[in-house]
Amino acid sequence: MASLNVGNLGEYLREQRRAAQLSLRQLAEATGVSNPYLSQIERGLRKPSADVLQQVAKALRISAETLYVRAGILDEREREELETRAVILADPSINERQKSVLLQIYDSFRRENGYAPGPDAGVGSGTDTDAGPGAESGKPDVADAPDGNVRTAPDRDADAKEHHDPHS
């Protein structure tokens, strides 16, 4: 875990609050956290809980994970992994099965490089029971292309929907 540096966190929060052009009172109203408590956090006198940091991050429109790292609650590498997973899961251009496969590949590469899969590995990744040929073995439904790149198998469900028109 990162070392506790509450003063640094307070300075950072003050900078972010000022950049958002919010008074301490306005931030208190937006977060539901008392004005005196926020003041103590900014001055480095109190270590806020993860819940308080999440409320502050939401009000300031910044990453809660960044605040967790600054408060010593979360390690920098854990934050980066969580953000990577969040970006993959939020991508509207790929379907749930593809997200699942991509997260499996990501975990595979992390293991290969000596990192354990993250706390949310496989959770919320959209795995389904018909994940393809690799589903039984726990391996993603992927293939190595001649150029060395990894390619996922085509989405059979999408192909079936595309080629089946009940009105023709």
DSSP file with accessible surface (Angstrom, degrees, kcal/mol):
  #  RESIDUE AA STRUCTURE BP1 BP2  ACC     N-H-->O    O-->H-N    N-H-->O    O-->H-N    TCO  KAPPA ALPHA  PHI   PSI    X-CA   Y-CA   Z-CA
    1    1 A M              0   0  153      0, 0.0    74,-0.1     0, 0.0    72,-0.1   0.000 360.0 360.0 360.0 153.7    0.0    0.0    0.0
    2    2 A A        -     0   0   37      1,-0.1     2,-0.1    70,-0.0    73,-0.0  -0.353 360.0 -99.9 -71.7 154.3    1.0    3.6   -0.5
    3    3 A S        -     0   0  103      1,-0.1     2,-0.3    -2,-0.1    -1,-0.1  -0.423  41.0 -99.0 -77.2 152.5    2.2    5.5    2.5
    4    4 A L        +     0   0  100     68,-0.1     2,-0.1    -2,-0.1    68,-0.1  -0.543  45.8 165.2 -74.3 126.2   -0.2    7.9    4.2
    5    5 A N     >  +     0   0   83     65,-0.5     4,-1.7    -2,-0.3     5,-0.1  -0.607   2.0 165.5-140.5  74.2    0.3   11.5    3.2
    6    6 A V  H  > S+     0   0   21      1,-0.2     4,-2.6     2,-0.2    38,-0.2   0.859  74.8  57.7 -64.6 -36.0   -2.8   13.3    4.4
    7    7 A G  H  > S+     0   0   29     37,-0.2     4,-2.5     1,-0.2    -1,-0.2   0.931 106.6  48.7 -59.8 -45.1   -1.2   16.8    4.0
    8    8 A N  H  > S+     0   0   57      1,-0.2     4,-2.3     2,-0.2    -1,-0.2   0.897 110.9  51.5 -61.0 -40.5   -0.5   16.1    0.3
    9    9 A L  H  X S+     0   0    0     -4,-1.7     4,-2.9    61,-0.3    -2,-0.2   0.937 109.6  49.7 -61.7 -46.2   -4.1   15.0   -0.1
   10   10 A G  H  X S+     0   0    0     -4,-2.6     4,-2.5     1,-0.2    -2,-0.2   0.913 111.0  48.4 -61.2 -44.1   -5.4   18.1    1.5
   11   11 A E  H  X S+     0   0  106     -4,-2.5     4,-2.4     2,-0.2    -1,-0.2   0.918 112.4  49.7 -61.6 -43.0   -3.4   20.4   -0.7
   12   12 A Y  H  X S+     0   0   35     -4,-2.3     4,-2.6     1,-0.2    -2,-0.2   0.925 110.7  49.2 -62.8 -44.7   -4.5   18.4   -3.7
   13   13 A L  H  X S+     0   0    6     -4,-2.9     4,-2.8     1,-0.2    -1,-0.2   0.906 110.1  51.3 -62.8 -40.6   -8.2   18.7   -2.7
   14   14 A R  H  X S+     0   0   62     -4,-2.5     4,-2.7     2,-0.2     5,-0.2   0.934 110.8  48.5 -61.6 -44.8   -7.8   22.4   -2.1
   15   15 A E  H  X S+     0   0  117     -4,-2.4     4,-2.4     1,-0.2    -2,-0.2   0.918 113.5  46.9 -60.6 -44.2   -6.3   22.9   -5.6
   16   16 A Q  H  X S+     0   0   49     -4,-2.6     4,-1.8     2,-0.2    -1,-0.2   0.889 111.8  50.5 -66.0 -40.0   -9.1   20.8   -7.2
   17   17 A R  H  <>S+     0   0   24     -4,-2.8     5,-2.2     2,-0.2    -2,-0.2   0.933 112.8  46.1 -63.8 -44.2  -11.8   22.7   -5.3
   18   18 A R  H ><5S+     0   0  157     -4,-2.7     3,-1.4     1,-0.2    -2,-0.2   0.892 109.8  53.7 -66.6 -39.0  -10.3   26.1   -6.4
   19   19 A A  H 3<5S+     0   0   79     -4,-2.4    -1,-0.2     1,-0.3    -2,-0.2   0.851 108.5  50.3 -62.8 -33.1  -10.0   24.9  -10.0
   20   20 A A  T 3<5S-     0   0   46     -4,-1.8    -1,-0.3    -5,-0.2    -2,-0.2   0.452 114.1-124.6 -81.8  -0.9  -13.7   23.9   -9.9
   21   21 A Q  T < 5 +     0   0  171     -3,-1.4     2,-0.4     1,-0.2    -3,-0.2   0.904  61.4 143.3  56.4  47.2  -14.3   27.5   -8.5
   22   22 A L      < -     0   0   45     -5,-2.2    -1,-0.2     4,-0.0     2,-0.1  -0.938  46.2-135.0-115.6 139.3  -16.1   26.1   -5.4
   23   23 A S     >  -     0   0   51     -2,-0.4     4,-2.4     1,-0.1     5,-0.2  -0.443  32.2-108.1 -79.0 165.6  -16.0   27.6   -2.0
   24   24 A L  H  > S+     0   0   31      1,-0.2     4,-2.4     2,-0.2     5,-0.1   0.904 122.7  53.0 -60.6 -39.7  -15.5   25.2    1.0
   25   25 A R  H  > S+     0   0  162      2,-0.2     4,-2.3     1,-0.2    -1,-0.2   0.912 108.4  49.1 -63.1 -42.8  -19.2   25.8    1.9
   26   26 A Q  H  > S+     0   0   93      2,-0.2     4,-2.3     1,-0.2    -1,-0.2   0.907 111.2  49.7 -64.5 -40.2  -20.4   24.9   -1.7
   27   27 A L  H  X S+     0   0    3     -4,-2.4     4,-2.0     2,-0.2     6,-0.3   0.911 108.8  53.1 -64.9 -39.8  -18.3   21.7   -1.6
   28   28 A A  H  X>S+     0   0   11     -4,-2.4     4,-2.2     1,-0.2     5,-0.7   0.925 110.6  46.9 -60.8 -43.0  -19.8   20.8    1.8
   29   29 A E  H  <5S+     0   0  145     -4,-2.3    -1,-0.2     1,-0.2    -2,-0.2   0.907 112.7  49.5 -65.5 -40.5  -23.3   21.3    0.4
   30   30 A A  H  <5S+     0   0   62     -4,-2.3    -1,-0.2     1,-0.2    -2,-0.2   0.802 120.6  35.0 -69.4 -29.7  -22.5   19.2   -2.7
   31   31 A T  H  <5S-     0   0    9     -4,-2.0    -1,-0.2     2,-0.2    -2,-0.2   0.665  98.1-126.4 -98.6 -22.3  -21.0   16.3   -0.8
   32   32 A G  T  <5S+     0   0   73     -4,-2.2     2,-0.4     1,-0.3    -3,-0.2   0.640  70.8 126.6  79.7  13.1  -23.1   16.3    2.4
   33   33 A V      < -     0   0   21     -5,-0.7    -1,-0.3    -6,-0.3    -2,-0.2  -0.854  68.7 -99.8-104.3 140.7  -19.9   16.5    4.4
   34   34 A S     >  -     0   0   66     -2,-0.4     4,-2.4     1,-0.1     5,-0.2  -0.231  21.3-125.5 -64.7 148.3  -19.6   19.3    7.0
   35   35 A N  H  > S+     0   0   45      1,-0.2     4,-2.4     2,-0.2     5,-0.2   0.921 110.1  50.4 -56.5 -49.8  -17.7   22.4    6.2
   36   36 A P  H  > S+     0   0   86      0, 0.0     4,-2.2     0, 0.0    -1,-0.2   0.898 110.3  50.5 -60.3 -37.5  -15.4   22.1    9.3
   37   37 A Y  H  > S+     0   0   56      2,-0.2     4,-2.1     1,-0.2    -2,-0.2   0.934 110.6  48.4 -66.7 -43.4  -14.6   18.5    8.5
   38   38 A L  H  X S+     0   0    6     -4,-2.4     4,-2.6     1,-0.2    -1,-0.2   0.902 109.9  53.3 -62.0 -39.0  -13.7   19.4    4.9
   39   39 A S  H  X S+     0   0   30     -4,-2.4     4,-1.9     1,-0.2    -1,-0.2   0.914 108.1  49.9 -61.3 -42.9  -11.5   22.2    6.2
   40   40 A Q  H  <>S+     0   0   53     -4,-2.2     5,-2.7     2,-0.2     6,-0.9   0.882 110.1  50.8 -65.0 -36.7   -9.7   19.8    8.5
   41   41 A I  H ><5S+     0   0    2     -4,-2.1     3,-1.6     4,-0.2    -2,-0.2   0.948 109.8  49.7 -63.9 -47.9   -9.1   17.4    5.5
   42   42 A E  H 3<5S+     0   0   10     -4,-2.6    -1,-0.2     1,-0.3    -2,-0.2   0.834 110.6  50.4 -62.0 -31.9   -7.7   20.3    3.4
   43   43 A R  T 3<5S-     0   0  136     -4,-1.9    -1,-0.3    -5,-0.2    -2,-0.2   0.452 117.0-114.1 -86.7   1.6   -5.4   21.3    6.2
   44   44 A G  T < 5S+     0   0   25     -3,-1.6   -37,-0.2    -4,-0.3    -3,-0.2   0.678  84.8 117.2  78.9  18.6   -4.1   17.8    6.6
   45   45 A L  S   <S+     0   0  111     -5,-2.7     2,-0.4    -6,-0.2    -4,-0.2   0.655  70.9  41.7 -92.7 -18.3   -5.6   17.3   10.1
   46   46 A R        -     0   0  124     -6,-0.9    -2,-0.2    -9,-0.1    -1,-0.1  -0.976  67.5-140.1-131.0 146.7   -8.0   14.5    9.3
   47   47 A K        -     0   0  108     -2,-0.4    -6,-0.1    -3,-0.1     2,-0.1  -0.914  30.7-142.2-101.6 113.5   -7.8   11.4    7.2
   48   48 A P        -     0   0    3      0, 0.0     2,-0.1     0, 0.0   -10,-0.0  -0.352  15.0-111.2 -75.4 156.2  -11.1   11.0    5.3
   49   49 A S     >  -     0   0   56      1,-0.1     4,-2.5    -2,-0.1     5,-0.2  -0.320  31.2-105.2 -75.6 167.7  -12.8    7.7    4.7
   50   50 A A  H  > S+     0   0   37      1,-0.2     4,-2.4     2,-0.2     5,-0.2   0.875 122.0  55.8 -62.1 -35.5  -13.2    6.2    1.3
   51   51 A D  H  > S+     0   0  116      2,-0.2     4,-2.1     1,-0.2    -1,-0.2   0.918 108.0  46.6 -64.2 -43.6  -16.9    7.1    1.3
   52   52 A V  H  > S+     0   0   23      1,-0.2     4,-2.6     2,-0.2     5,-0.2   0.930 112.4  50.7 -63.9 -43.7  -16.1   10.8    2.0
   53   53 A L  H  X S+     0   0    1     -4,-2.5     4,-2.9     1,-0.2    -2,-0.2   0.891 108.5  52.4 -61.6 -37.5  -13.4   10.8   -0.7
   54   54 A Q  H  X S+     0   0   96     -4,-2.4     4,-2.4     2,-0.2    -1,-0.2   0.923 110.1  47.7 -65.5 -41.9  -15.9    9.3   -3.1
   55   55 A Q  H  X S+     0   0   80     -4,-2.1     4,-2.2     2,-0.2    -2,-0.2   0.915 113.8  47.6 -64.0 -41.8  -18.4   12.0   -2.4
   56   56 A V  H  X S+     0   0    1     -4,-2.6     4,-2.5     2,-0.2    -2,-0.2   0.932 111.5  50.5 -65.3 -44.5  -15.7   14.7   -2.8
   57   57 A A  H  X>S+     0   0    2     -4,-2.9     5,-2.3     1,-0.2     4,-0.9   0.917 110.7  49.6 -60.9 -41.7  -14.5   13.2   -6.0
   58   58 A K  H ><5S+     0   0  158     -4,-2.4     3,-0.6     1,-0.2    -1,-0.2   0.927 112.2  47.0 -63.6 -44.3  -18.0   13.1   -7.4
   59   59 A A  H 3<5S+     0   0   26     -4,-2.2    -1,-0.2     1,-0.2    -2,-0.2   0.859 118.0  41.7 -66.5 -35.5  -18.6   16.8   -6.5
   60   60 A L  H 3<5S-     0   0   14     -4,-2.5    -1,-0.2    -5,-0.2    -2,-0.2   0.482 108.2-126.1 -89.2  -6.0  -15.3   17.9   -8.0
   61   61 A R  T <<5 +     0   0  229     -4,-0.9     2,-0.3    -3,-0.6    -3,-0.2   0.925  66.9 125.2  58.7  48.1  -15.7   15.6  -11.0
   62   62 A I  S   <S-     0   0   36     -5,-2.3     2,-0.3    -6,-0.1    -1,-0.2  -0.837  70.6 -76.0-127.2 170.2  -12.4   13.9  -10.5
   63   63 A S     >  -     0   0   36     -2,-0.3     4,-1.4     1,-0.2     3,-0.2  -0.502  27.1-154.6 -71.7 124.8  -11.3   10.3  -10.2
   64   64 A A  H  > S+     0   0   15     -2,-0.3     4,-2.5     1,-0.2     5,-0.2   0.877  96.6  60.3 -63.9 -34.9  -12.1    8.8   -6.8
   65   65 A E  H  > S+     0   0   62      1,-0.2     4,-2.3     2,-0.2    -1,-0.2   0.879 100.0  54.6 -61.9 -37.1   -9.2    6.3   -7.4
   66   66 A T  H  > S+     0   0   30      1,-0.2     4,-2.3     2,-0.2    -1,-0.2   0.922 109.7  47.1 -61.7 -41.8   -6.8    9.2   -7.6
   67   67 A L  H  X S+     0   0    0     -4,-1.4     4,-2.0     1,-0.2     6,-0.2   0.893 109.0  54.5 -67.1 -37.8   -7.9   10.4   -4.2
   68   68 A Y  H  X>S+     0   0   37     -4,-2.5     5,-2.5     2,-0.2     6,-1.3   0.905 109.1  48.2 -61.8 -41.1   -7.6    6.9   -2.8
   69   69 A V  H ><5S+     0   0   22     -4,-2.3     3,-1.2     4,-0.2    -2,-0.2   0.945 111.8  49.1 -63.8 -47.2   -4.0    6.7   -4.0
   70   70 A R  H 3<5S+     0   0   79     -4,-2.3   -65,-0.5     1,-0.3   -61,-0.3   0.814 112.1  49.4 -63.3 -29.4   -3.2   10.2   -2.5
   71   71 A A  H 3<5S-     0   0    0     -4,-2.0    -1,-0.3    -5,-0.2    -2,-0.2   0.525 115.6-115.1 -86.5  -6.5   -4.8    9.1    0.8
   72   72 A G  T <<5S+     0   0   13     -3,-1.2    -3,-0.2    -4,-0.6   -68,-0.1   0.619  87.1 113.7  83.2  13.3   -2.9    5.9    0.9
   73   73 A I  S   <S+     0   0   55     -5,-2.5     2,-0.4    -6,-0.2    -4,-0.2   0.804  77.4  33.4 -84.4 -30.8   -6.0    3.7    0.6
   74   74 A L  S    S-     0   0   18     -6,-1.3    -2,-0.3    -9,-0.1    -1,-0.2  -0.972  80.7-122.0-131.5 139.8   -5.1    2.3   -2.8
   75   75 A D     >  -     0   0   39     -2,-0.4     4,-2.2     1,-0.1     3,-0.2  -0.513  27.9-119.0 -75.8 148.0   -1.8    1.5   -4.4
   76   76 A E  H  > S+     0   0   72      1,-0.2     4,-2.4     2,-0.2     5,-0.2   0.892 114.0  51.1 -56.3 -42.8   -1.0    3.2   -7.7
   77   77 A R  H  > S+     0   0  134      1,-0.2     4,-2.2     2,-0.2    -1,-0.2   0.889 108.3  51.8 -65.7 -37.5   -0.8    0.0   -9.7
   78   78 A E  H  > S+     0   0   64     -3,-0.2     4,-2.7     2,-0.2    -1,-0.2   0.914 109.1  51.1 -63.1 -41.0   -4.2   -1.1   -8.3
   79   79 A R  H  X S+     0   0   37     -4,-2.2     4,-2.7     2,-0.2     5,-0.2   0.937 109.4  49.8 -61.3 -46.1   -5.6    2.2   -9.5
   80   80 A E  H  X S+     0   0   94     -4,-2.4     4,-2.3     1,-0.2    -1,-0.2   0.911 112.0  48.2 -61.9 -41.1   -4.2    1.8  -12.9
   81   81 A E  H  X S+     0   0    6     -4,-2.2     4,-2.6     2,-0.2    -1,-0.2   0.933 111.5  49.5 -65.7 -43.7   -5.6   -1.7  -13.2
   82   82 A L  H  X S+     0   0   35     -4,-2.7     4,-2.5     1,-0.2    -2,-0.2   0.909 111.8  48.9 -62.0 -40.2   -9.1   -0.6  -12.0
   83   83 A E  H  X S+     0   0   62     -4,-2.7     4,-2.4     2,-0.2    -1,-0.2   0.908 109.9  51.7 -66.7 -39.1   -9.1    2.3  -14.5
   84   84 A T  H  X S+     0   0   53     -4,-2.3     4,-2.2    -5,-0.2    -2,-0.2   0.944 112.1  46.3 -61.0 -47.1   -8.1    0.0  -17.3
   85   85 A R  H  X S+     0   0   11     -4,-2.6     4,-2.7     1,-0.2     5,-0.2   0.913 111.1  52.4 -61.4 -42.7  -10.9   -2.4  -16.4
   86   86 A A  H  X S+     0   0   56     -4,-2.5     4,-1.8     1,-0.2    -1,-0.2   0.900 108.7  50.1 -62.6 -40.1  -13.4    0.5  -16.1
   87   87 A V  H  X S+     0   0  104     -4,-2.4     4,-0.9     2,-0.2    -1,-0.2   0.932 112.1  47.6 -65.0 -43.4  -12.5    1.8  -19.6
   88   88 A I  H >< S+     0   0   21     -4,-2.2     3,-0.9     1,-0.2    -2,-0.2   0.951 113.9  46.6 -62.4 -47.6  -12.9   -1.7  -21.1
   89   89 A L  H 3< S+     0   0   56     -4,-2.7    -1,-0.2     1,-0.2    -2,-0.2   0.785 112.9  50.2 -67.6 -26.1  -16.3   -2.2  -19.4
   90   90 A A  H 3< S+     0   0   75     -4,-1.8    -1,-0.2    -5,-0.2    -2,-0.2   0.585  79.2 114.8 -88.6  -8.8  -17.6    1.2  -20.4
   91   91 A D    X<  -     0   0   58     -3,-0.9     3,-1.0    -4,-0.9     8,-0.1  -0.467  47.0-167.3 -69.1 113.6  -16.7    0.9  -24.1
   92   92 A P  T 3  S+     0   0  122      0, 0.0    -1,-0.2     0, 0.0    -4,-0.0   0.631  77.7  72.6 -77.2  -9.1  -20.0    1.0  -26.0
   93   93 A S  T 3  S+     0   0   93      2,-0.1     2,-0.3     0, 0.0    -2,-0.1   0.564  94.4  56.2 -85.0  -7.1  -18.3   -0.1  -29.3
   94   94 A I  S <  S-     0   0   40     -3,-1.0     2,-0.0    -6,-0.2     0, 0.0  -0.942  83.2-121.6-124.1 149.2  -17.8   -3.7  -28.1
   95   95 A N     >  -     0   0   47     -2,-0.3     4,-2.4     1,-0.1     5,-0.2  -0.256  33.5 -97.8 -83.0 175.1  -20.3   -6.2  -26.8
   96   96 A E  H  > S+     0   0   98      1,-0.2     4,-2.3     2,-0.2     5,-0.1   0.870 122.4  51.7 -63.0 -39.2  -20.4   -7.9  -23.4
   97   97 A R  H  > S+     0   0   15      1,-0.2     4,-2.4     2,-0.2    -1,-0.2   0.925 110.5  48.8 -64.0 -42.4  -18.8  -11.1  -24.7
   98   98 A Q  H  > S+     0   0   52      2,-0.2     4,-2.7     1,-0.2    -2,-0.2   0.898 109.8  52.1 -64.6 -38.7  -16.0   -9.2  -26.3
   99   99 A K  H  X S+     0   0   15     -4,-2.4     4,-2.6     2,-0.2    -1,-0.2   0.927 109.5  50.2 -61.7 -43.0  -15.4   -7.2  -23.1
  100  100 A S  H  X S+     0   0    3     -4,-2.3     4,-2.2     2,-0.2    -2,-0.2   0.929 112.0  46.6 -60.5 -46.9  -15.2  -10.5  -21.2
  101  101 A V  H  X S+     0   0    4     -4,-2.4     4,-2.5     2,-0.2     5,-0.2   0.927 111.6  51.7 -62.7 -43.5  -12.6  -11.9  -23.7
  102  102 A L  H  X S+     0   0   75     -4,-2.7     4,-2.7     1,-0.2    -2,-0.2   0.919 110.2  48.5 -61.9 -41.5  -10.6   -8.7  -23.5
  103  103 A L  H  X S+     0   0    3     -4,-2.6     4,-2.7     2,-0.2    -1,-0.2   0.882 110.0  52.5 -67.0 -35.3  -10.5   -8.8  -19.7
  104  104 A Q  H  X S+     0   0   54     -4,-2.2     4,-2.3     2,-0.2    -2,-0.2   0.917 111.0  46.5 -64.8 -42.0   -9.5  -12.5  -19.8
  105  105 A I  H  X S+     0   0   24     -4,-2.5     4,-2.7     2,-0.2     5,-0.2   0.930 111.3  52.2 -64.7 -43.6   -6.6  -11.6  -22.2
  106  106 A Y  H  X S+     0   0   49     -4,-2.7     4,-2.4     1,-0.2    -2,-0.2   0.941 111.0  47.0 -57.5 -47.3   -5.7   -8.6  -20.0
  107  107 A D  H  X S+     0   0   13     -4,-2.7     4,-2.7     1,-0.2    -1,-0.2   0.899 110.1  54.2 -62.4 -38.8   -5.6  -10.9  -16.9
  108  108 A S  H  X S+     0   0   48     -4,-2.3     4,-2.5     1,-0.2    -2,-0.2   0.928 109.9  46.0 -60.7 -46.8   -3.5  -13.5  -18.8
  109  109 A F  H  X S+     0   0   97     -4,-2.7     4,-1.8     2,-0.2    -1,-0.2   0.904 111.5  52.4 -64.8 -38.6   -0.9  -10.9  -19.8
  110  110 A R  H  <>S+     0   0   39     -4,-2.4     5,-3.2    -5,-0.2    -2,-0.2   0.931 110.9  47.0 -62.7 -44.5   -0.8   -9.6  -16.2
  111  111 A R  H ><5S+     0   0  135     -4,-2.7     3,-1.8     1,-0.2    -1,-0.2   0.919 109.7  54.0 -61.5 -43.2   -0.2  -13.1  -14.9
  112  112 A E  H 3<5S+     0   0  141     -4,-2.5    -1,-0.2     1,-0.3    -2,-0.2   0.845 109.4  48.8 -59.8 -32.7    2.5  -13.7  -17.5
  113  113 A N  T 3<5S-     0   0  112     -4,-1.8    -1,-0.3    -5,-0.2    -2,-0.2   0.260 127.3 -97.6 -93.8  10.7    4.2  -10.5  -16.3
  114  114 A G  T < 5S+     0   0   70     -3,-1.8     2,-0.4     1,-0.3    -3,-0.2   0.587  83.5 123.6  90.5  11.4    4.1  -11.5  -12.6
  115  115 A Y      < -     0   0   95     -5,-3.2    -1,-0.3    -6,-0.2    -2,-0.2  -0.872  58.0-126.4-106.7 140.1    1.0   -9.6  -11.5
  116  116 A A        -     0   0   75     -2,-0.4    -5,-0.0     1,-0.1    -3,-0.0  -0.493  39.4 -91.7 -76.4 151.4   -2.0  -11.3   -9.9
  117  117 A P        -     0   0   52      0, 0.0    -1,-0.1     0, 0.0   -10,-0.0  -0.307  54.0 -99.3 -59.9 149.7   -5.4  -10.6  -11.4
  118  118 A G    >   -     0   0   11      1,-0.1     3,-1.8    -3,-0.1   -40,-0.0  -0.039  32.9 -96.7 -69.4 172.3   -7.2   -7.7   -9.8
  119  119 A P  T 3  S+     0   0   95      0, 0.0    -1,-0.1     0, 0.0   -41,-0.0   0.771 124.7  44.6 -63.1 -24.8   -9.8   -7.9   -7.1
  120  120 A D  T >  S+     0   0   79      2,-0.1     3,-2.0     3,-0.0     2,-0.1   0.181  77.5 146.5-104.8  16.7  -12.6   -7.5   -9.8
  121  121 A A  T <  S+     0   0   33     -3,-1.8     3,-0.1     1,-0.3   -17,-0.0  -0.346  80.3   1.1 -59.1 123.3  -11.2  -10.0  -12.3
  122  122 A G  T >  S+     0   0   41      1,-0.2     3,-0.8    -2,-0.1     2,-0.4   0.260 103.0 121.2  84.0 -13.7  -14.1  -11.7  -14.0
  123  123 A V  T <  S-     0   0   96     -3,-2.0    -1,-0.2     1,-0.2    -3,-0.0  -0.716  86.7  -3.8 -87.2 129.1  -16.7   -9.7  -12.0
  124  124 A G  T 3  S+     0   0   59     -2,-0.4    -1,-0.2     1,-0.1    -3,-0.0   0.709  93.9 125.7  68.3  18.0  -19.0   -7.6  -14.2
  125  125 A S  S <  S-     0   0    3     -3,-0.8   -22,-0.2    -5,-0.1   -25,-0.1   0.452  78.8-115.3 -91.0   1.1  -17.2   -8.7  -17.3
  126  126 A G        +     0   0   26      1,-0.2   -26,-0.2    -4,-0.1   -27,-0.1   0.790  48.2 174.8  77.3  27.1  -20.3  -10.0  -19.0
  127  127 A T        -     0   0   85     -5,-0.3     2,-0.3   -27,-0.1    -1,-0.2  -0.405   8.0-169.9 -67.0 143.2  -19.3  -13.6  -19.1
  128  128 A D        -     0   0   71     -2,-0.1     3,-0.4   -31,-0.1    -1,-0.0  -0.853  34.7-107.6-130.6 171.3  -22.0  -15.9  -20.5
  129  129 A T  S    S+     0   0  147     -2,-0.3     2,-0.7     1,-0.3     3,-0.1   0.777 113.1  52.8 -73.7 -24.5  -22.5  -19.6  -20.7
  130  130 A D        +     0   0  102      1,-0.2    -1,-0.3     5,-0.0     0, 0.0  -0.549  64.2 145.3-108.2  68.4  -21.9  -19.8  -24.4
  131  131 A A        -     0   0   19     -2,-0.7     3,-0.3    -3,-0.4    10,-0.3   0.405  61.5-101.8 -87.8   1.4  -18.6  -18.1  -24.6
  132  132 A G    >   -     0   0    7      1,-0.2     3,-2.0    -3,-0.1     4,-0.4  -0.502  59.4 -36.6 110.1-174.9  -17.3  -20.2  -27.4
  133  133 A P  G >  S+     0   0   89      0, 0.0     3,-0.6     0, 0.0     4,-0.4   0.799 131.5  54.6 -58.5 -32.9  -14.9  -23.1  -27.8
  134  134 A G  G 3>>S+     0   0   11     -3,-0.3     5,-1.5     1,-0.2     4,-0.9   0.556  83.3  89.8 -79.5  -5.3  -12.5  -21.9  -25.1
  135  135 A A  G X45S+     0   0   40     -3,-2.0     3,-0.6     1,-0.2    -1,-0.2   0.889  83.7  52.0 -62.4 -39.7  -15.3  -21.6  -22.5
  136  136 A E  T <45S+     0   0  162     -3,-0.6    -1,-0.2    -4,-0.4    -2,-0.1   0.867 114.4  42.2 -65.6 -36.4  -14.8  -25.2  -21.2
  137  137 A S  T 345S-     0   0   78     -4,-0.4    -1,-0.2    -3,-0.3    -2,-0.2   0.536 111.6-117.0 -87.5  -7.3  -11.1  -24.8  -20.7
  138  138 A G  T <<5S+     0   0   60     -4,-0.9    -3,-0.2    -3,-0.6    -2,-0.1   0.540  75.4 127.9  83.2   3.1  -11.4  -21.3  -19.2
  139  139 A K      < -     0   0  142     -5,-1.5    -1,-0.3    -6,-0.1    -2,-0.2  -0.720  66.2-103.4 -94.3 147.2   -9.4  -19.9  -22.1
  140  140 A P        -     0   0   32      0, 0.0     2,-1.8     0, 0.0    -1,-0.1  -0.281  33.0-107.9 -66.3 154.1  -10.7  -16.9  -24.1
  141  141 A D  S    S+     0   0   17    -10,-0.3    12,-1.8    12,-0.1     2,-0.3  -0.602  74.6 128.7 -82.2  78.5  -12.2  -17.6  -27.5
  142  142 A V  E     -A  152   0A  49     -2,-1.8     2,-0.3    10,-0.2    10,-0.2  -0.885  43.3-153.0-132.8 164.7   -9.2  -16.1  -29.4
  143  143 A A  E     -A  151   0A  58      8,-3.0     8,-3.0    -2,-0.3     2,-0.5  -0.993  21.6-121.3-139.4 145.6   -6.9  -17.0  -32.2
  144  144 A D  E     -A  150   0A 131     -2,-0.3     6,-0.2     6,-0.2     5,-0.1  -0.765  31.2-143.4 -84.3 126.9   -3.3  -15.9  -33.1
  145  145 A A    >   -     0   0   16      4,-3.0     3,-2.4    -2,-0.5    -1,-0.0  -0.446  26.4-104.8 -84.3 161.9   -3.2  -14.3  -36.5
  146  146 A P  T 3  S+     0   0  144      0, 0.0    -1,-0.1     0, 0.0    -2,-0.0   0.814 121.0  60.4 -57.5 -27.7   -0.2  -14.8  -38.9
  147  147 A D  T 3  S-     0   0   90      2,-0.1     3,-0.1     1,-0.1    -3,-0.0   0.436 120.6-108.3 -81.4   1.2    0.9  -11.3  -38.1
  148  148 A G  S <  S+     0   0   57     -3,-2.4     2,-0.2     1,-0.3    -1,-0.1   0.367  79.1 127.4  91.9  -7.2    1.3  -12.2  -34.4
  149  149 A N        -     0   0   91     -5,-0.1    -4,-3.0     1,-0.1     2,-0.4  -0.541  61.9-118.2 -83.1 152.4   -1.7  -10.2  -33.2
  150  150 A V  E     -A  144   0A  63     -6,-0.2     2,-0.4    -2,-0.2    -6,-0.2  -0.753  31.5-170.7 -90.9 132.2   -4.5  -11.8  -31.2
  151  151 A R  E     -A  143   0A 118     -8,-3.0    -8,-3.0    -2,-0.4     2,-0.2  -0.971  16.7-132.3-123.1 140.3   -7.9  -11.8  -32.8
  152  152 A T  E     -A  142   0A  62     -2,-0.4   -10,-0.2   -10,-0.2     3,-0.1  -0.560  33.7-100.9 -85.3 153.6  -11.2  -12.7  -31.2
  153  153 A A        -     0   0   19    -12,-1.8    -1,-0.1    -2,-0.2   -12,-0.1  -0.382  51.2 -88.6 -67.3 152.1  -13.5  -15.0  -32.9
  154  154 A P        -     0   0   88      0, 0.0     2,-1.1     0, 0.0    -1,-0.1  -0.247  46.0 -98.8 -61.2 152.8  -16.4  -13.3  -34.7
  155  155 A D     >  -     0   0   26      1,-0.2     4,-2.2    -3,-0.1     5,-0.2  -0.615  37.0-169.1 -76.2 101.4  -19.5  -12.7  -32.7
  156  156 A R  H  > S+     0   0  107     -2,-1.1     4,-2.5     1,-0.2     5,-0.2   0.859  83.4  55.1 -64.1 -35.6  -21.7  -15.6  -33.8
  157  157 A D  H  > S+     0   0   81      2,-0.2     4,-2.1     1,-0.2    -1,-0.2   0.932 110.0  45.9 -63.5 -43.6  -24.8  -14.2  -32.1
  158  158 A A  H  > S+     0   0   35      1,-0.2     4,-2.3     2,-0.2    -2,-0.2   0.909 112.4  51.4 -66.0 -39.9  -24.5  -10.9  -34.0
  159  159 A D  H  X S+     0   0   63     -4,-2.2     4,-2.1     1,-0.2    -2,-0.2   0.918 109.4  50.4 -63.0 -41.7  -23.9  -12.8  -37.2
  160  160 A A  H  X S+     0   0   61     -4,-2.5     4,-0.9     1,-0.2    -1,-0.2   0.914 111.7  47.4 -63.6 -41.8  -27.0  -14.9  -36.7
  161  161 A K  H  < S+     0   0  165     -4,-2.1     3,-0.3     1,-0.2    -1,-0.2   0.885 111.1  52.4 -65.7 -38.1  -29.1  -11.8  -36.0
  162  162 A E  H  < S+     0   0  143     -4,-2.3    -2,-0.2     1,-0.2    -1,-0.2   0.887 115.5  38.9 -65.4 -39.7  -27.7  -10.1  -39.1
  163  163 A H  H  < S+     0   0  151     -4,-2.1     2,-0.7    -5,-0.1    -1,-0.2   0.485 101.4  79.5 -94.4  -4.2  -28.5  -13.0  -41.5
  164  164 A H     <  +     0   0  131     -4,-0.9    -1,-0.1    -3,-0.3     3,-0.1  -0.901  50.6 173.9-110.8 112.2  -31.8  -14.0  -40.1
  165  165 A D    >   -     0   0   90     -2,-0.7     3,-1.6     1,-0.1    -3,-0.0  -0.933  15.7-164.5-117.3 106.6  -34.8  -11.9  -41.2
  166  166 A P  T 3  S+     0   0   93      0, 0.0    -1,-0.1     0, 0.0    -2,-0.0   0.684  86.6  59.4 -66.0 -13.6  -38.1  -13.3  -39.9
  167  167 A H  T 3         0   0  172     -3,-0.1    -3,-0.0     0, 0.0    -2,-0.0   0.330 360.0 360.0 -96.8   6.2  -40.0  -11.1  -42.4
  168  168 A S    <         0   0  129     -3,-1.6    -3,-0.0     0, 0.0     0, 0.0  -0.602 360.0 360.0-102.0 360.0  -38.4  -12.4  -45.6
